[in-house]
């Protein structure tokens, strides 16, 4: 059997783009390993946003690579909506855990994001199938996006690259600005404490 890694807190806040634009998944503090299609029973409370969690991870506390696939679908939503908060439109953004579970267990799913084509959204929706082992594997999505990118129009690919370059340059300017401001810090100056309100 092949060993699997269950990340258990996959979200865009745990995805990083390196200097050479390589995408990396980070924060493995809750990750566990198991065998292919094996269920890991969670025993501890943790801080992941409920909007990224698969329904089976709540009551049953069952985690598999397919519960991470559910989270992957939410990441795709965040990515193709350019950072919209998941379920904000669907349930007005303020929901309890019970409301979230009632929504997804009754078949409610995230809407198609503005910048997501129909073919991609059809694949993303498969991440949210109710039966965990009916959801595709991560390998399925690697193959799908490789094939899809080969079919993409060259102009769209150029536009995506330009947007990524723009975002990268903006991030770099922020990092440079932070670096310059920290060089000008004067730690020898005494500051008066602010009054507690």
Secondary structure, DSSP 8 states (H G I E B T S, - for coil): --EEEE-S---GGGEEE-TT--EEE---TT-EEEETT--EE--S-----GGGS-GGGTSS-EE-HHHHHHHHHHHHHHHHTTS--TTTTTS-S---HHHHHHHHHTT------TT--HHHHHHHHHTT-SSGGGS--HHHHHHHHHHHHHHS-HHHHHHHHHHHHHHHHHHHHHHHHHHHHHHT--TTS--------
